[in-house]
Amino acid sequence: MKRTILTLVAIAAALTVLVRPAPAKDAVVESLWTARPVVIDGGDKDWGDATPITDKNSKVQYALKNDGQHLYIIMVFRDEMALTTLPFTGMRVYATAGPKKSKDEGFLFHQKQMTPDELIASLEAKGEVLSEDRKAELRKQPHYMAYLEDPIEPKKGAAEAAGEKPEPGMFRSIQQGRISVYEFRLPLGRVGGTGGVGPGSQIKIGFEWGGVTKEIMKNMMADRAGAGSRARASAGSSDSGFRDSGGDGGGGEGPDFGYSRDPRYKKHSFWIDAKLANQ
């Protein structure tokens, strides 16, 4: 825990010093070359030489790195309102080599609670080989919060080459107080179709998170209905003799669309033009 706290403090301090104004609309964000793979763990040890950029709308700070095989992204959320409902909606990261923005390529990075057997199946599907001893160790806990990286399939359903299994993406996050750090890894081979892109290429990257999902809306309406029921019960048992008249002010079950103006449920989205670094 102490290491995690120190890591987050170091990230916050570094970004406070290095923060730069958001780039102009048509500016190209330069990725930084890394000679060794970035360790995706939510830490900052691989980002000390990066200069973060701040998205002017969400105030999220980010930086890019790449080597010959992967694009690495770090995003730091310093405000709970900017984080919004990301832990529930996940982060969609789009990446395309075309001249136009496209949501046909990328990943949905999200977390999901899993049983031990679900986690084992997920890890094996990603290519991990688990011994029986390792499986037995995993089954000692009732559930896990797993990191999932679902590829976004093209709308046209383009088929992948027979027998070829694309490399998965990867992400991790750390949260302490109001600071949340997310690290992502995208394989360059999945950007731009067959063969992908390489160092020196220019690509478009989109980020999308937050908002209200069907599950969140369901929970909100259940909470609202419960609050209304408790209010009616309290009014009905009051010593003052007042009773719920059944009017608009007593029910509380009706739909309330105030969440659309609530910053806690705001949906964020922005795109950047990025230039991958050469060795």
TILONU-467914 format. One line per 8 residues: their letters; for each residue x, y, z of C-alpha. Coordinates in nm, 4 decimals. Layout:
% residues N
a> X Y Z | ...
This chain:
% residues 279
mkrtiltl> 0.0000 0.0000 0.0000 | 0.2800 0.2421 0.0850 | 0.4384 0.1801 -0.2548 | 0.1049 0.2464 -0.4284 | 0.0535 0.5748 -0.2440 | 0.4075 0.6914 -0.3177 | 0.3628 0.6005 -0.6829 | 0.0427 0.8015 -0.7126
vaiaaalt> 0.1939 1.0989 -0.5345 | 0.4917 1.0875 -0.7701 | 0.2625 1.0788 -1.0729 | 0.0566 1.3715 -0.9443 | 0.3667 1.5764 -0.8681 | 0.5265 1.5070 -1.2036 | 0.2132 1.5927 -1.3972 | 0.1618 1.9115 -1.1998
vlvrpapa> 0.5060 2.0314 -1.3008 | 0.5005 1.9095 -1.6577 | 0.1435 1.9896 -1.7563 | 0.1116 2.1814 -2.0821 | -0.1858 2.3568 -2.2416 | -0.4038 2.1354 -2.4568 | -0.2829 2.1233 -2.8177 | -0.4589 2.3146 -3.0919
kdavvesl> -0.7343 2.1287 -3.2731 | -0.5142 2.0256 -3.5657 | -0.1936 1.9708 -3.3674 | -0.0268 1.6310 -3.3793 | 0.0575 1.4622 -3.0505 | 0.4077 1.3165 -3.0610 | 0.4550 0.9711 -2.9139 | 0.7833 0.9072 -2.7346
wtarpvvi> 1.0052 0.6150 -2.8349 | 1.0761 0.3544 -2.5695 | 1.3570 0.1052 -2.6107 | 1.1958 -0.1416 -2.3732 | 0.8329 -0.2421 -2.3235 | 0.6332 -0.0326 -2.0777 | 0.5192 -0.2364 -1.7792 | 0.1407 -0.2013 -1.7617
dggdkdwg> 0.0748 -0.1826 -1.3888 | -0.0711 0.1632 -1.3224 | 0.2674 0.2897 -1.2007 | 0.4793 0.5809 -1.3222 | 0.8274 0.4315 -1.3431 | 0.8162 0.4167 -1.7244 | 0.6809 0.7717 -1.7708 | 0.9339 0.9983 -1.6026
datpitdk> 1.0575 1.1343 -1.9380 | 0.7110 1.1987 -2.0849 | 0.5453 1.5402 -2.1112 | 0.1721 1.5021 -2.0363 | -0.0974 1.6832 -2.2327 | -0.4268 1.7978 -2.0825 | -0.7550 1.7478 -2.2634 | -0.9255 2.0852 -2.2364
nskvqyal> -1.2764 1.9485 -2.1769 | -1.2316 1.6563 -1.9390 | -0.9063 1.7934 -1.7846 | -0.7629 1.4417 -1.8090 | -0.3856 1.4277 -1.8564 | -0.2292 1.1772 -2.0925 | 0.0943 1.0824 -2.2684 | 0.1945 0.8358 -2.5399
kndgqhly> 0.4875 0.6033 -2.5965 | 0.5587 0.3337 -2.8519 | 0.8123 0.0763 -2.9537 | 0.8089 -0.1384 -3.2652 | 0.5132 -0.3502 -3.1551 | 0.2932 -0.1506 -2.9181 | 0.1391 0.1860 -2.8418 | 0.1366 0.2710 -2.4712
iimvfrde> -0.0960 0.5272 -2.3141 | -0.1142 0.6680 -1.9627 | -0.4181 0.8682 -1.8474 | -0.4400 1.0451 -1.5111 | -0.7720 1.1540 -1.3616 | -0.7290 1.4102 -1.0870 | -1.0963 1.5006 -1.0486 | -1.3774 1.2598 -0.9604
malttlpf> -1.6098 1.4444 -1.1985 | -1.3754 1.3735 -1.4913 | -1.3624 1.0071 -1.3934 | -1.7471 1.0018 -1.4009 | -1.8752 0.6418 -1.4399 | -1.5635 0.4975 -1.6085 | -1.5356 0.2102 -1.3553 | -1.8781 0.0947 -1.4784
tgmrvyat> -1.8690 0.1841 -1.8495 | -1.5055 0.1063 -1.9165 | -1.2795 0.3016 -2.1519 | -1.3136 0.2677 -2.5276 | -0.9883 0.3414 -2.7069 | -1.0205 0.3667 -3.0848 | -0.7199 0.3654 -3.3168 | -0.7240 0.4009 -3.6928
agpkkskd> -0.4681 0.4687 -3.9629 | -0.7202 0.6184 -4.2046 | -0.7742 0.9895 -4.2745 | -1.1092 0.9858 -4.0920 | -1.2124 0.9002 -3.7383 | -1.3428 0.5462 -3.7110 | -1.4924 0.3449 -3.4271 | -1.4337 0.0163 -3.6093
egflfhqk> -1.0959 -0.0529 -3.4513 | -0.9799 -0.0481 -3.0931 | -1.0593 -0.1974 -2.7541 | -1.3107 -0.1716 -2.4757 | -1.1022 -0.1812 -2.1585 | -1.3148 -0.2625 -1.8559 | -1.3318 -0.4519 -1.5282 | -1.5704 -0.7281 -1.4323
qmtpdeli> -1.6257 -0.9361 -1.1230 | -1.5607 -1.3030 -1.1973 | -1.5780 -1.6344 -1.0202 | -1.2503 -1.8324 -1.0057 | -1.3615 -2.0609 -1.2907 | -1.4637 -1.7626 -1.5058 | -1.1252 -1.6021 -1.4437 | -0.9409 -1.9228 -1.5287
asleakge> -1.1350 -1.9543 -1.8542 | -1.0630 -1.5903 -1.9395 | -0.6895 -1.6265 -1.8756 | -0.6677 -1.9452 -2.0807 | -0.8577 -1.7807 -2.3649 | -0.5841 -1.5165 -2.3723 | -0.3214 -1.7855 -2.4122 | -0.2003 -1.8255 -2.0542
vlsedrka> -0.1093 -2.1774 -1.9475 | -0.2226 -2.2413 -1.5889 | -0.1003 -2.5382 -1.3891 | -0.3413 -2.7319 -1.1709 | -0.1668 -2.5888 -0.8651 | -0.2233 -2.2344 -0.9965 | -0.5904 -2.3086 -1.0625 | -0.6288 -2.4479 -0.7123
elrkqphy> -0.4717 -2.1310 -0.5721 | -0.7127 -1.9127 -0.7697 | -1.0111 -2.1110 -0.6459 | -0.9333 -2.0194 -0.2848 | -1.1058 -1.6810 -0.3307 | -1.4796 -1.6526 -0.4006 | -1.4425 -1.3881 -0.6701 | -1.1990 -1.1571 -0.8487
mayledpi> -1.2146 -0.8184 -1.0179 | -1.0655 -0.8992 -1.3570 | -0.9203 -0.6630 -1.6167 | -1.0746 -0.7306 -1.9570 | -0.9741 -0.6055 -2.3008 | -1.2468 -0.6719 -2.5578 | -1.1506 -0.5937 -2.9182 | -1.3944 -0.3705 -3.1026
epkkgaae> -1.5000 -0.5556 -3.4140 | -1.5475 -0.3718 -3.7458 | -1.9130 -0.3049 -3.8245 | -1.8708 -0.4836 -4.1563 | -1.7528 -0.7932 -3.9724 | -1.4201 -0.8288 -4.1477 | -1.2890 -1.1801 -4.0907 | -0.9486 -1.2364 -3.9416
aagekpep> -0.6895 -1.4456 -4.1189 | -0.7502 -1.8161 -4.0692 | -0.5488 -1.9625 -3.7858 | -0.4130 -1.6241 -3.6837 | -0.5029 -1.5018 -3.3360 | -0.4491 -1.1251 -3.2896 | -0.2527 -1.0077 -2.9898 | -0.4782 -0.8779 -2.7118
gmfrsiqq> -0.4604 -0.5332 -2.5575 | -0.3884 -0.4770 -2.1909 | -0.4644 -0.2253 -1.9158 | -0.4309 -0.1705 -1.5443 | -0.5431 0.1038 -1.3069 | -0.4615 0.2368 -0.9614 | -0.6809 0.4625 -0.7528 | -0.5954 0.6472 -0.4328
grisvyef> -0.8204 0.9230 -0.3091 | -0.9108 1.1484 -0.6012 | -0.6243 1.0381 -0.8238 | -0.6863 0.7550 -1.0702 | -0.4202 0.6322 -1.3110 | -0.4914 0.4141 -1.6132 | -0.2288 0.2536 -1.8367 | -0.3123 0.0953 -2.1731
rlplgrvg> -0.1243 -0.1131 -2.4269 | -0.2474 -0.1458 -2.7853 | -0.0745 -0.3807 -3.0307 | 0.0201 -0.1866 -3.3460 | -0.0609 -0.4952 -3.5485 | -0.4314 -0.4354 -3.4806 | -0.4295 -0.0769 -3.6079 | -0.4956 -0.0094 -3.9744
gtggvgpg> -0.6029 -0.3553 -4.0883 | -0.3759 -0.6311 -4.2138 | -0.0175 -0.5734 -4.1104 | -0.1084 -0.2834 -3.8843 | 0.1084 0.0246 -3.8583 | 0.4664 0.0764 -3.7489 | 0.6982 0.3379 -3.6016 | 0.6743 0.6734 -3.7761
sqikigfe> 0.3102 0.6267 -3.8791 | 0.0428 0.8852 -3.8085 | -0.2819 0.7570 -3.6602 | -0.6004 0.8864 -3.5018 | -0.6832 0.7845 -3.1460 | -1.0209 0.8294 -2.9795 | -1.1160 0.7988 -2.6132 | -1.4710 0.7486 -2.4880
wggvtkei> -1.5947 0.6824 -2.1347 | -1.8590 0.7650 -1.8783 | -2.2271 0.8326 -1.9160 | -2.5186 0.6193 -1.7997 | -2.5473 0.2519 -1.8892 | -2.8674 0.0486 -1.8752 | -2.7431 -0.1148 -1.5566 | -2.6693 0.2211 -1.3928
mknmmadr> -3.0140 0.3510 -1.4942 | -3.1786 0.0395 -1.3527 | -3.0010 0.0868 -1.0193 | -3.0848 0.4579 -1.0116 | -3.4549 0.3906 -1.0677 | -3.4539 0.1161 -0.8020 | -3.2912 0.3526 -0.5516 | -3.5394 0.6268 -0.6381
agagsrar> -3.8364 0.3920 -0.5973 | -3.7010 0.2744 -0.2626 | -3.6544 0.6305 -0.1432 | -4.0111 0.7126 -0.2454 | -4.1483 0.4128 -0.0576 | -3.9588 0.5081 0.2564 | -4.0835 0.8662 0.2302 | -4.4461 0.7524 0.1999
asagssds> -4.4095 0.5149 0.4930 | -4.2609 0.7908 0.7049 | -4.5385 1.0342 0.6077 | -4.8090 0.7767 0.6739 | -4.6899 0.7118 1.0299 | -4.6362 1.0747 1.1261 | -4.7919 1.1934 1.4500 | -4.8997 1.5107 1.2720
gfrdsggd> -5.1832 1.3244 1.1028 | -5.0696 1.4055 0.7479 | -5.1005 1.1288 0.4919 | -4.9579 1.0789 0.1432 | -5.2201 1.2190 -0.0916 | -5.0808 1.0247 -0.3898 | -4.9932 1.3432 -0.5731 | -4.6759 1.4233 -0.7667
ggggegpd> -4.4797 1.5068 -0.4556 | -4.5397 1.1794 -0.2720 | -4.4614 0.8957 -0.5151 | -4.1032 0.9379 -0.6222 | -4.1165 0.6537 -0.8775 | -4.1432 0.8717 -1.1882 | -3.8474 0.9036 -1.4241 | -3.5989 1.1722 -1.3359
fgysrdpr> -3.3702 1.2841 -1.6184 | -3.1704 1.5218 -1.4015 | -2.8751 1.2834 -1.4386 | -2.8231 1.4218 -1.7902 | -2.7130 1.7499 -1.6295 | -2.5260 1.5870 -1.3440 | -2.1475 1.5970 -1.4042 | -2.1151 1.2652 -1.2231
ykkhsfwi> -2.2886 1.0984 -1.5191 | -2.1348 1.2989 -1.8009 | -2.0096 1.1119 -2.1053 | -1.6635 1.2158 -2.2241 | -1.5098 1.1716 -2.5673 | -1.2140 1.3212 -2.7522 | -0.9866 1.2408 -3.0463 | -0.6236 1.3185 -3.1186
daklanq> -0.3919 1.2890 -3.4164 | -0.0809 1.1045 -3.3030 | 0.2588 1.0520 -3.4629 | 0.4306 0.7295 -3.3630 | 0.7977 0.7707 -3.2820 | 1.0792 0.6150 -3.4833 | 1.3627 0.4336 -3.3159
